[in-house]
């Protein structure tokens, strides 16, 4: 079998640019690479391994000439390519939320459920960037001691909203420091020097959609629909990396010593846990890396079977682009192409 022919749909976006970088970093073997974006970028060039690649339009012909397509664009494009790609013989790995809970679409974090890749029908989804580190941590700790209940609070970076939000954070920070009036467009309120307990759309039960995603997606990835999960998702003025405080209740007691060992042995997780010396995961250190970092591992003082811990992960890399490329690597490994 030859190497796959690859396309990045949405190559000029934040995740698309990182995906291009990670393909090169990981030495992903390809017979060809095509880049597409909106009409505003057509004809422009991006660089891969020192060579310029011209940005094209996303067409049925292009998809028919590719074996794998990474999609990181808007929901409408994801809906369209999620149908059109498989029809043209191209396996689609989608970054949006539109396909994640479709029962026929595998939702994959390769360190957890790589076996689900083989069951794809031409379309796979990656989880929300706040779901992935939580699911990895629960998978590491819950293999032999089932998880019963999870309470998670997130501290999510503005890059999760997109490039415009990141620019707005920088602009607002300068405005505040200069004593100038604040303008807010990406969020309903000022984000610089502030936190917003509001990510996504408000649902009837009082949860925002980001919080619902974390619950449903984690249950699907772990194949454990009965885990009780409640989350509060907060946007914070950090450029890159999502952080999470997580309380986990298990069926049986688990010591912090045992938890550290289980986490350290799990692929993709790095333990940084020496709070006496102020060593714990922080966004400023995790940005630009692929690991899920876990620290502040301690007994939950409110429950004998509980642990509390702190998680940090780069939302653009492992939370999005890296995870998608790992899925592609698994597809190649399992020879799970459509043709």
N, C-alpha and C positions, 0 to 999 in steps of 0.2 A: 504494500500500500504506500502511495506517495504521501508527502506531508499535506496538511490541509491548506486550502485557500481561504484566507481570512478577510473579514471586513469589520471595521469599527464604524457603527452607525451613531453619529453624534460625536465625531472625533474632536471637534473644537471645544467641546464642553469640558468642565473641570474633571469629570471622571474619564471622559474619552482621552484627554491628554495624559492622564496618569496611566491609563491602560496601554497606551502606546509606549510609554516609558517602561512599564513592567514587562511587556512582551520582550523588550530588548534586554532588560535586566535578567530575566529568567531564561533567555536563550530559546524561546519558544520556536520550534522548527516549523516554517511555513513555506509553501511553494509560491505564494503571492500574498500581498497585503493591499487592500483597497480601503480608502477613507472617504466617508460621506458626511455631509452636514447640511445645514439649511442653505437656501438660495443665496444668502448674504456672503457665504464663504466659498461658493463654487468658483473653481479656477485658482484659488489660493493654494499654497503648498505647506506641508508640514514635513519635518525631517525625521527619518527613521534610519538609524545606523549610518548617518552621514549622507543619506540620499534623500532627495526631495520627492514627496508623493503628492500628486495633485488631488485636491478634494473634488469629489464627484457628487452627482445626485444619486439618491437611493432609488433604483429602478428594479423591476422584476428581472431584467437581463443581468444586472449586476449580481443580484442574489443567486440567480441560476449559475453564475460563474464562481460562486463561493461555497465552501463547505461549512464554515462556521461564521456567525455574525454576532458580535457583541453590540447590544443596543443600549445606549444611555442617552435618551432624548426625552421628549415629553410623552404623556400618556397616550395621546392620539397616535403618535408614531409607533409606540410599543404595541398598541392594539393592532395596527395595520401590519407591521412587520412580523408580529407573532403568528399571524395567519399566513401572510404571503411568503415568508421565508421557507417554512416547511413545504409549502406547495411547490416551491422552486427547488427543493432538494437541499436546502441550507438549514443547518441546525442553528437555532436562535437561542442566545443566552441573554435574558432580559434583566435590566437593572431597575425597572419601574415596579410600582405596586399593583399593576393591573392584572397580572397573571398569577401572583403568588399563592392565592388561596383557591385557585382552580384545582379541583381534585385530580385532573388529568396532567397537571404540570408539576414536575418535581421541583421542590424548593430545597436548594442544596447548600450546605456548608461541608466541603469535602472531608474535613477532619471528623465530621460526625456521621454523615449519611451518604458517603460516596456510592454505596450500592444502589441508591435511588437513581443515579445517573443512567444506568442501563435500561430503565423503564421509560425513558423519554419518548415522545412522539414527534420530535423535531423542535420542541420548545422546552426550555428550562428557565427557572427564575432564581435570582439571588435574593436573599432576605434584605429587609431594611437594615441600614447601617447601625442602628442601635440594637437590633435583634441578635446579630451575629456574635458579638462578644458575650452576651448573656447566655445564648444557647451553648457556646463552647464551654463556658464555665460550668453550666449545669450538667452537660454531658460528661465532663471530667469528674465531677464530684458524685454524680448520681448513678454511675454504672452498677455499683454493688450495694448502694444504700439509697433507695428511691426517694426522689424529691416530692414532697407533698404540697408545699406552698412557697411562693416567691413574692416578695415585695421589692420593687425596684424603683429607684428615683434616678433619672438621667440628667446629665449636664451636657447638653449637645452644642457643638460648635456651629458657627454661622455658615461655614462652608457646606453644611448639609442642606442649606437652602439654595445655594448656588453662588456664582461669581458676583452677581449684583449685590447680594447680601454681604459678602465679604468686603466689597468696596464700600458699602454703606457703613459698616463697622469702622473702617479706617477713617472715612470722612467725618462721621459723628464724633469719634474720639478727638480728632483735630478741632472740630467745632467746640466741643466741651472745653478743651484745654485753652482755646483762644477766647472763651466767653462769648461765642457766637450763637445765634439761634439754631436749634436742631431741626433738621428735616428728616422725616421717616417715611419710607416708601416700601421697603421689603417686608417690614413688620408693622403691626398696628401701633407700636410704641417705640420709643428710643431703645436701642439695644446696647449702645456703648455705656459702660458703667451701670448696667442694669441687667436683670434677668427676667425672662418671660415664661410663666408656666403655661405655655400655649404653643403646641406644635400640631399643625393639621387643622381639621375641621371638627367642630364640636358635635358630639353625638347625643342622642336623647338621654342616655344614662349618665351624662356629665363627664364622660371621658372624651378626650380628643383622639382623633384618628391615629396619631402616632402611637398612643398608648394601647389602642385596640390592636394595631399591627404587631406590637411586641408580644402581646399575649397570644394571639392566634398563630403567628408565624413560629414562635418558639414551640408551641404545642405540636405543630405540623412537622417541623424539622426533627424533633425528638421522638416523634411517633407516640406521644403521650398526651392525648387530648384531655386527660383529667387533672393535669397539674393545675392547681389554683394559682393564678398570676394576677397581680394588681400592680400597675405602674403609674408613675407621674413623670411626665417628660417636660424638661425645662430647657429653654434656649439660653445660652450664656455667651458673654462677649469674648469668646475664644476663637481664633481663626480655624484651627484644624484639631481634630480628635474629640470623640465623645467619651465622657466619663460616666460611671454608674456606681451608685451605692446599692448593694443587694443584700437583703435578708432572706436566708434560705432555711426552710424547715424540712428536715429529713424524717424518714420513718424511725431511725435509730440515732442515738448520739454520734457525733463525729468530732474528733479533736482538731484543733488548728494544725497540730503537727501532721496528722494524717492528711488533712486537706492540702497542706503545702506540698506534700509528697505526690498526691494524686494530680494536682494541678501542674507541677513541674514535669511530670511524666507525660502529660497530654500534648500531642503535637500542636504547635502553633501558640502555646501559652508559655509566657515567661513570668516567673514569680519574682517580684521585688517587694520584700516584706521585712524591713528592719526599721520599724517606726522609732525605736529608741535613738537611732542615728539619723532620723528624718529621711529615711529611704523608703519610697513608695512610688507607685506609678504617677506620672504627671504628663499632661498633654505636651508640654514644651519638649519633653524627651521622647515621647512616643511618635510624634509627627514625623512622617517620612519613613516609617518602618511598618513591617507586616505582622508583628506579633500582637497577641492580646495579652496585656499586662495586668497582673492581679496582685494586690497587696492589702494591707490592713486586715489581714485574716484573723478573726477573733471569734470567741464564743459569743452567741447572742444572749445577753443578760436577761432577756425576756422569755426565753424558751430553752428547755434542756436539750432539745434536739436541733438547735439552730446555730447557724453561723452567720456572721456579717463580713462582707468584704467589699473591696473597691476595685473597679475595673477601668482601664483606659485603652482605647484602640483608635487608630487612624481611620476615620470614617470614609476617606476617599480611597484608601488602599484596601486593607482587609475588609472594611465595611462595604466596599463596592468593587473596584477594578481588580484587585488581587484575587478576590474570591471568584470573580467571573473567569479569570484566566486559569485558576486552579480547576474549575469545572471543565474548561476546555482541555486541560491536560488530562483530566480523568476520562473524558470522552475519547481522546486519542489512545490512552492506555487501554481502555476497554473496547477499543475498535467500534465505538458506538456511533459512527457516522450514519447518515441516511443512505449513503451509496458507497 
